[in-house]
Amino acid sequence: MKPQKVFDYGINIIPHSSGIGFIYGEEVFGPEPENRRLDDIRSSLLDPLCEGPEVVYSIAMDVGKKKDRELLESLHLLFGVVTYAPGMLGKEPVRSQGHMHKVSSYSGWSTPEIYEIWAGKAIIYMQERAEDNPGRCFAVFAEAGDVVVVPPYWVHATISADLEIPLTFGALCDRDYGFVYDGVRRHNGIAWFPVYNEKNELTWKANPAYEPSELICKRPADYSALGIEKSKPIYRTFEENPETFLYVALPQLKEDMWKNFIP
């Protein structure tokens, strides 16, 4: 197995050696993880009848350091952590099915999300809309230590881009989070399916349920205007200046930035 890039993500949460679930340090709080099974996401895959790991990924929402719990709640912020199973879903990499965020009762907006890759490699796929015309579509390639921001109202899915090292990532979102799957499921998935060819090279297949669109493949943008410092863990940024991420729960604070946003 190739060596794994090491990233200090600033909080003592370790994926369980079984590949499912997490081990929390003594200073960390976190719930019993929830598992997403292959049968839960089949309808959004290129091949709904494909074979793959029974548990596709394990997710724990509302984690953090015990000393920060009340502060996170008062700022309406929520950290989560996700770890993916190794393997493939037919010809696709292990991935989530794709969703939008519900409109939060706290802000009146569908809220953004900040992804931070902890291990493995990821593609954060996103499209502007869940309608027949998906708008701009991006595949943002990220590795350990990289951060990717998904703007409000966009459809997004997280894809494991390494066949050897399982993907683990942290995410920061609004405490009143919720997932809306209707538009994605109505189109039998996202607008572009990630597919491995015979040479194990990742390619993209357009979903014919949408109008034709262009897929832009890129690396993460510079998010310094959103308070994100390259190679600095977002949890550490939160500890040093908790108000940095107020816009996650109140996206209207950065309303101008979301217009024509390029991730």
C-alpha angles and dihedrals in degrees: 000000000000118000116272121236108242120224126179101219094183102242131080102242117129127187110243115257089240088067093242124089133000143268114226123209118236092259093051131086124204142146132250102279123249119228125221110209130207090247089058094061105030095107091062097049128098088241109029090189095053126129123241144127113325091226107043098184143349122225133192116188121195105032129151146117114308091234090060100045098100092043093052090050094048091052091046091237127143130194120203135180130207133188125191130216118244119250136053139284099232103295093342127088117248106280147148120265098244131251147171125239117254119243105272119233087216098060106011088235137103096247134230126243132215117213123198119188113223103174137000123013129292143194113209102204117197140171129187097237144018091220130103088273103053094192118213114002124202135185107197113196114211138170136191110317095020123121126209125190122210111201125225119287096012124130111237141176132187118227129191108232100185122075093197106042118050115233121250123176143166125224136195119208145147116295090232090061125157136162126236113201102166100100094044093047091047087060094042091246142330122329094258125038118209108228133180115223127212091281092053089250116146113242134167130241120197116235106236091209088078132061113262114285140171122247115215114203115200149139121262118290126239105274098181090122086063093053095259117139119201113255092003115118113246090225090057090049088052091051093051096043113009094185092062091092101041088118091067090071094027105037092172086077087074097032095138092053094058092059109099088351116187113201 
